[in-house]
């Protein structure tokens, strides 16, 4: 083998060795970059006893209602993924929350007669091929004993399930809320706190936020 041929052969061998090293290290790298699972949280007492006849992903506009919901319209989007970062296609995502007065659509709710009939209170959708979902709802409000929050339930096609809650960044009540404070891992706390920003490009006067969900 000529000196030039040997030099070319050696360079190729070194490149092949480097590639093999990268492949061997890949599983460890994937483990190191695994996503932190979204923390499970209590379902609370107000998951609907019966789902409303209008149970789509737009909670602000209810079929048959004379007016739209009171409150600040808020668009929530996100992705449902596993800890490896892969989208969970076809996951069912449900949300439920109180109306702008702090009232749920539930028979155990006091003052139920005052509840905003223009607010759906519950919605559901299915994650797309890339794991994305979206809801049009209202900015959550505080009520006695709780900071503003939205309840989420995710059911994957393989029947993995998660119930959690989404909180609003900057709310003074977050650190006084017992359910929120029960999340001990600071990384998981950060996961469930969402910044709501003006979304004039989507809808005048509306807010928008991103809540990504990771299933273990």
C-alpha positions as CSV (number, residue, x, y, z in Angstrom):
1,X,0.0,0.0,0.0
2,X,1.4,3.4,-1.0
3,X,1.9,6.1,1.7
4,X,-0.9,8.1,0.3
5,X,-3.3,5.1,0.2
6,X,-2.3,4.2,3.8
7,X,-3.0,7.8,4.9
8,X,-6.5,7.7,3.3
9,X,-7.2,4.3,4.8
10,X,-6.2,5.5,8.3
11,X,-8.4,8.6,8.1
12,X,-11.4,6.5,7.1
13,X,-10.7,4.1,10.0
14,X,-10.6,6.9,12.5
15,X,-13.8,8.4,11.2
16,X,-15.5,5.0,11.4
17,X,-14.2,4.6,15.0
18,X,-15.6,8.0,16.0
19,X,-19.0,7.1,14.5
20,X,-19.1,3.9,16.5
21,X,-18.2,5.7,19.7
22,X,-21.1,8.1,19.0
23,X,-23.5,5.2,18.5
24,X,-22.4,3.5,21.7
25,X,-22.8,6.8,23.6
26,X,-26.3,7.5,22.1
27,X,-28.4,5.5,24.7
28,X,-26.6,7.3,27.6
29,X,-27.2,10.6,25.9
30,X,-30.9,9.9,25.4
31,X,-31.2,8.9,29.0
32,X,-29.5,12.1,30.1
33,X,-31.9,14.2,28.0
34,X,-35.1,12.4,29.0
35,X,-38.0,14.8,29.7
36,X,-39.3,15.2,33.2
37,X,-42.8,13.8,33.6
38,X,-45.6,16.3,34.3
39,X,-46.6,15.8,38.0
40,X,-49.9,14.1,38.8
41,X,-52.3,16.2,40.8
42,X,-55.7,15.8,42.4
43,X,-58.7,15.6,40.2
44,X,-60.6,17.7,42.7
45,X,-64.3,17.5,43.5
46,X,-65.7,19.1,40.3
47,X,-65.0,16.8,37.3
48,X,-68.4,16.8,35.5
49,X,-70.9,14.2,36.7
50,X,-72.3,14.3,33.1
51,X,-70.4,15.8,30.2
52,X,-72.1,18.8,28.6
53,X,-73.8,18.3,25.2
54,X,-71.3,20.8,23.8
55,X,-67.9,19.3,24.9
56,X,-65.5,20.5,22.1
57,X,-62.3,22.4,22.6
58,X,-63.9,25.9,22.5
59,X,-65.3,26.5,25.9
60,X,-66.1,30.2,25.3
61,X,-68.8,29.6,22.7
62,X,-71.6,27.2,23.7
63,X,-74.2,26.0,21.2
64,X,-77.6,27.5,22.1
65,X,-76.2,30.0,24.5
66,X,-77.3,33.6,24.0
67,X,-73.9,35.1,24.8
68,X,-70.2,34.2,24.9
69,X,-68.6,33.4,28.2
70,X,-67.6,36.1,30.5
71,X,-63.9,36.4,31.2
72,X,-60.7,37.0,29.3
73,X,-60.5,34.7,26.3
74,X,-57.4,32.5,26.5
75,X,-55.9,30.2,24.0
76,X,-54.0,27.2,25.5
77,X,-51.8,25.1,23.2
78,X,-49.2,22.5,23.8
79,X,-47.8,19.0,22.9
80,X,-48.4,15.7,24.6
81,X,-45.1,13.6,24.6
82,X,-43.5,10.7,26.4
83,X,-40.3,11.1,28.4
84,X,-38.2,10.3,25.2
85,X,-39.8,13.3,23.6
86,X,-41.9,11.3,21.2
87,X,-45.5,12.6,20.4
88,X,-48.4,10.6,21.9
89,X,-50.6,10.6,18.8
90,X,-54.3,10.3,19.5
91,X,-54.1,11.1,23.2
92,X,-57.4,12.5,24.5
93,X,-56.9,15.8,26.4
94,X,-59.7,17.1,28.7
95,X,-59.9,20.3,30.6
96,X,-62.4,21.6,33.1
97,X,-62.4,24.8,35.2
98,X,-64.6,27.3,37.0
99,X,-66.3,30.2,35.3
100,X,-65.3,33.8,35.7
101,X,-67.1,33.9,39.0
102,X,-65.4,30.9,40.4
103,X,-68.3,28.5,39.9
104,X,-68.0,25.0,38.4
105,X,-70.7,23.1,36.5
106,X,-71.3,20.5,39.1
107,X,-74.2,19.6,41.4
108,X,-72.1,20.0,44.5
109,X,-71.2,23.6,43.5
110,X,-73.0,26.1,45.8
111,X,-74.8,29.0,44.0
112,X,-75.0,26.8,40.9
113,X,-77.9,28.9,39.7
114,X,-75.6,31.9,39.2
115,X,-73.1,29.9,37.0
116,X,-72.3,31.5,33.6
117,X,-74.4,29.5,31.1
118,X,-72.3,30.9,28.3
119,X,-69.2,29.1,29.6
120,X,-68.8,25.4,28.7
121,X,-66.8,24.5,31.8
122,X,-65.4,21.3,30.2
123,X,-63.8,20.6,26.9
124,X,-61.9,17.8,25.1
125,X,-59.8,17.3,22.0
126,X,-57.4,14.7,20.5
127,X,-53.7,15.2,20.1
128,X,-52.6,15.5,16.4
129,X,-49.8,13.5,14.7
130,X,-47.2,15.7,16.2
131,X,-48.8,15.6,19.7
132,X,-50.2,19.1,19.6
133,X,-53.6,20.1,21.1
134,X,-55.4,23.4,21.6
135,X,-58.2,24.9,23.6
136,X,-60.0,28.2,23.6
137,X,-61.2,29.0,27.1
138,X,-61.0,31.8,29.6
139,X,-58.2,32.9,31.9
140,X,-58.6,30.9,35.1
141,X,-59.6,32.8,38.2
142,X,-59.1,32.3,41.9
143,X,-61.8,31.2,44.3
144,X,-61.7,30.5,48.0
145,X,-58.7,28.5,49.0
146,X,-57.3,28.1,45.5
147,X,-55.1,30.0,43.1
148,X,-56.2,30.3,39.4
149,X,-55.8,26.9,37.7
150,X,-57.2,24.7,34.9
151,X,-57.6,20.9,35.5
152,X,-56.2,18.6,32.8
153,X,-56.7,14.9,32.2
154,X,-54.8,13.1,29.4
155,X,-55.6,9.5,28.3
156,X,-53.2,7.9,25.9
157,X,-54.2,5.3,23.3
158,X,-52.3,2.7,25.4
159,X,-54.4,3.7,28.4
160,X,-51.7,5.6,30.3
161,X,-53.4,8.4,32.2
162,X,-52.5,11.6,33.9
163,X,-54.5,14.1,35.8
164,X,-52.8,17.4,36.6
165,X,-53.4,21.1,36.9
166,X,-52.0,24.2,35.0
167,X,-51.2,27.4,36.9
168,X,-50.6,31.0,35.8
169,X,-47.2,32.5,36.1
170,X,-47.0,35.6,38.4
171,X,-50.1,34.8,40.5
172,X,-49.4,35.8,44.1
173,X,-51.6,32.9,45.3
174,X,-49.5,30.2,43.8
175,X,-47.1,29.8,46.8
176,X,-50.1,29.8,49.2
177,X,-51.9,27.1,47.3
178,X,-51.6,23.7,49.0
179,X,-52.1,21.7,45.8
180,X,-49.4,23.6,44.0
181,X,-47.0,23.5,46.9
182,X,-47.4,19.7,47.1
183,X,-45.2,19.5,44.0
184,X,-41.8,19.0,45.6
185,X,-39.6,18.8,42.5
186,X,-38.8,22.3,41.3
187,X,-38.5,21.1,37.7
188,X,-42.1,19.7,37.9
189,X,-43.3,22.9,39.5
190,X,-41.9,24.9,36.6
191,X,-43.6,22.6,34.1
192,X,-47.1,23.4,35.3
193,X,-46.7,27.2,35.5
194,X,-47.6,28.9,32.3
195,X,-47.1,32.5,31.2
196,X,-50.1,34.0,29.6
197,X,-49.3,36.8,27.1
198,X,-51.3,39.0,24.8
199,X,-52.5,37.2,21.7
200,X,-53.8,40.0,19.5
201,X,-52.7,38.0,16.4
202,X,-55.2,35.3,17.4
203,X,-58.0,37.3,18.7
204,X,-58.3,41.0,20.0
205,X,-57.9,41.2,23.7
206,X,-57.1,37.5,24.1
207,X,-54.3,35.8,25.9
208,X,-52.3,32.8,25.0
209,X,-50.1,30.2,26.7
210,X,-48.2,27.0,26.1
211,X,-48.6,24.0,28.3
212,X,-46.6,20.9,27.3
213,X,-47.5,17.6,28.9
214,X,-45.1,14.7,29.4
215,X,-46.5,11.3,30.3
216,X,-44.3,8.8,32.1
